[in-house]
Amino acid sequence: MNRLLFIFVFFLLISSFLISKEIVIIHTNDIRNVLQPREATFINPDFPPVLGGIHSLSTAVKMEKDKALKKGSIFLLFDSGNFVYKNINNDSVDFVKPSIYFNHMGYDVVNIGLDEIVAGPEYLKGASDLFKPVLLSSNLSIVDSDFQPVKFHIIEKEGIRIGVFGLLTEFALLNLSDEILEKYVIQKEIETASMMVELLKNNRCSIIIALTSIGLEHDKILAETVKGIDIILGGFDGAGLRENIETPKNHTIIMKGYGELSSFDRIILNVDDYGKIVNYSVNSVTLFEERFSEDLKLKEILK
């Protein structure tokens, strides 16, 4: 009996040593400039609860970050794209407000979605001067321009190298005017992801994350076609996921939040000293105003 107890305690100690770090990731997608509080009639049409919008998200991010840092966890903040205001003619987009709230909350990486490119590359170039987060797209190139989106980003924290790349839907060109169309080249999603995974592995990244704005079905195909992507944080179309998907072949974790600031995703990774994921949990958190009160400082800044 004592021997069994000793073996149990020994393996418990070994396990706790190997699972030595925690990474907390907060993810948003498809904000689409829906920033103000609104009634969630899709939850209860008769007595709808209130969603707190960008001000509640800011409070939630601060709460999650404070909790993670108190535990000594690594904290990361990502968005998968489609966040700007675009006018009805798609010939003007506003990056100023997104730059304010992304900078205020301390986002690490923001992916470029379809909404961000509809008015032309000159707006993207202006955004790069406003944004503190890395603004990236791995499969978007701008024709005849000295400005190009960042293709990938490597985050190194506590000896763990985390590689991040981003994808825009390869069908984006179908949604652009002829005038804007000729200003971009958009590479295929699978080909680009394969190149990015190889590049990031060659740069000694132990965790590879794809921020995608390609749609859930394309995320599933991507996950099972390209080996080596640990996590896909998606967006672009349809409803979000209440629970994550883990693909059967490559065991890629896929999560996609509900858009227009209905919710955010919380991903917690337990990793060993080599950065290998040994355990994880994923939650979708609804942004109820009652739970996450307004960030009054951000509210004042955004006036």
N, C-alpha and C positions, 0 to 999 in steps of 0.2 A: 504493500500500500504506500509506504513512504517512498519507494523507488518510483512508483507511478506518479506520485505527487511531484517528486523532484524533476522527472522528465517533462511533466506538464508545465511547471514553472520555468524550466530551462527554455523550452520552445516558445513560451510566452515572451520571455526576455529577448530571445533572438528575433522574434517577429517584431517586437516594438523597436528594436535597434535598426532593423532593415527598413521598416516603414518610418523613415526618419523625418520626412518633410510633408507639409500640406500646402497645396496650391488652391487658392480660391479664385474662381473666375466669374465675373458678372458680365452678362451679355445682353445686348439689346439689338433690335432689328426693325426696319421699316417704321421708323418714327413718323415720317411723312409730314413733318411740321404740325402734327396734332399735339400741341403743347399744353393747352388749358384743361382744367378739370372738366369732366363730363359725366353724365349719368350712364351707367352700364346697363342699358335696357336689355342687352343680350343675356344678362345674367338673371334679371327679374324685371319684366316689363311693367309690372304694377307698382313695385316698390324698389326702384333701381338704386343700388349702392353707387357712390360717387368714386370715380377714378381720379386720382390727384394730378395726373399729367407730369410735366417735366419737373415741377417743384417737389412732387412726392418722390419721383425717381432720384432726385439729388439727395433727399433725406435718406432714402433707402441705401443708396451707394455709400453715404457717409457711415451709416450704421454697420453695413457689411464690412467696410474697410476697417473701421475701428475695432470690430470684433476679431477680424482676421489678424490685424497687427498685434493686438493684445495676446493672441495665442502664438505669436511668432510665425504666422503663416505668410506665404507669398501671396500678394493680391494683384490681380490683373483685371483690366476693364476694356472690353471690346464692343464694337458695333459693326454689323454686317452690311450697312448701307441703306440707301433710300431714306434720307433724313431731311433733305432741303425743302424749302418752299419753292415751288415752280408756278409761274403764272399760267393762265388758261391757254395761252398760245405756245407754251413751252419755249419761249425765246428769252426768258430771264429766270435765273435762280438766285436764291439768297443764301449765301454761306455764312453771313455775319452772325445770325442767331445761333446756328449750330456750333460755330466756333466758340461762342460765349459759353454755352452750357457744357460742351465737351471739355473745354479748357478748365472750367470751374470745377467739374467733377473729377478731372484728372484721368481721362481716358488714355489708354496706352496706344491702341491701334484702331483706326476706323477704315473700313473698306468702302470703296466707291461703288455705288449702285447705279441703276439706270437713271434714276431721277437726277443724279449729280452730273450727268453728261449731256442731257437733252438740249441745253442751250449753247453748247460749244465749249471748247477747251480753254478759252480765255477765262471763264469763270473758275475752272479747276485751278488754273495757275494762280489766280487771285486768292483762292482758298488756301493754297499751300503756305502763303505768307501769314494767314490768320491762325492756322491750326497748330497747337502744341502737340496733339497726338500725331502719330505717323499716319498719313493719308495714303493708302496704297491700293493698287490693283495689279495683279500679276499678268493678266492677259489683255490689258488695255494699253495701246500705244497711240501717240498723237503724231499725225503726219506732219513732216517738215517743221518740227518745233524743237527748240533746245530744252523745253520743259517736258519731262516725262514723269508719270506716277512712279512712286517707289514700288519695286517689284516684290520685295519680301523684307521682313524685319526679324532680327534675332534679339531676344530678350535674355540676358544672363543674370540670374539671381541665385545667390548661395551655391554657386558651382553648377547650377542646372541651366542648360542652354535650351531655350524654347523658340522654335522657328515658327513664324506666322506668315502665311501668304493669303492673298485674296483673289476671288474670282467674280467677275461680272458675267451675267448671262450672255452666252455666245449668240443669242438671238436679239440682242439689244439693237442691232442695226436696223431691224424691221420696224422699230419704233421711232426712228430718227428721220428728220426731213432730209431731202437730197443734199441740201446745202451743208448740213452738219455731218451727214453720213461720210462724205469724202474726207473729213478731218480726222477720222479714227480708223484704227485697225484693231479688231478684237479677235484674239486667237481662241482656238478650241479649248474647252474646259479640261478635257481629259489630257490632252497633250501638254497643256501648261502645267497642270497639277503634277504630272509625271516628272517634268523638268524641275519643278520647285522642290519636290520631295527629294530627288537625287541631289540637288544643290544644297539643300538644308542638311541632309545627312552627311554630305561631304564637309559641311561646316560644323560637324560634331553636335548637331542638335539631337537631344534625346527625346524631346516631345515636339511633334509637328501638329500645328493647328491651322485649319483652313477656315477663313471667314468668307462665306459665299453668299451671293445674291443671284442664285440660279434656279431656285425652286426645289421643293422637297424630293420630287422624283429624280431630278438630276443629282441631288445630293446622294441619294441611295446608289445610283449607278456609279457615281464618282467613288464612293466608299468601297465598293466591291471590285472596281476596275483598277484603281491605283492603290497598291499596297504601300503602307508606311504612314498614312494619315491617321493620327491618333484620335483627333476630334474634328468634327465639322460643325461649325456654328452658322446656321443658315438663315435665309430670308428670301424675300422676293414675292412669293405668291401664296394665296390661300391662308388657312388658319394655322395657328401654331400647334405645338405638341405639348400635351400635359406631362408626358413622360418621354424620356429619351429612347432612341433606337440604338441597339448595338448590332451591327451587321454580322451575319453568321460566318462569313468567310474570313474577312480581314479584321473583324472585331473593332471596327471603327465606331466611335460614339458619335451619334448625330443628335443635335438639339436645335430647335427652331422656335423662337418665341412668338407670342401673339403680337401683332403690329399695333401701331398708333398708341404706344405706351399703355397697352392694357396690362402688360406684365413684363418681367425681366426673368432671365435664366440665371440660376446659381449652380455652378459646377464646382465640386470639391474633389480634388485629386489627392490621393495619398501616394507618394513616390518614395523609392529607395534612394540611397546615396548616389546612385548612378543616373537618377532621373527617370527610371522606369516606373510606369504607372502600375501599382499593385492593387489598387482599390479605388473606387470612385462613387460619388452620388450626384444626382442631378435633380433639380427642382425647378418648377415654374412658379413664380411668385406674383400674384395679382397685386397691382398697384392701388390698393384701396386707400383713399384719402384718410379714412379713419385710422388706419394702421400707420401710414407714413405721412405725417403732417408736412405742411409747406416749408420749403427752405426759403425763408424770408429774404435772405441775402441774395439768392439767385433771382427771386421774384423782383427785387428792386433793380438789379442789374439789367434784367430783360425788359424793363418798362419801355 
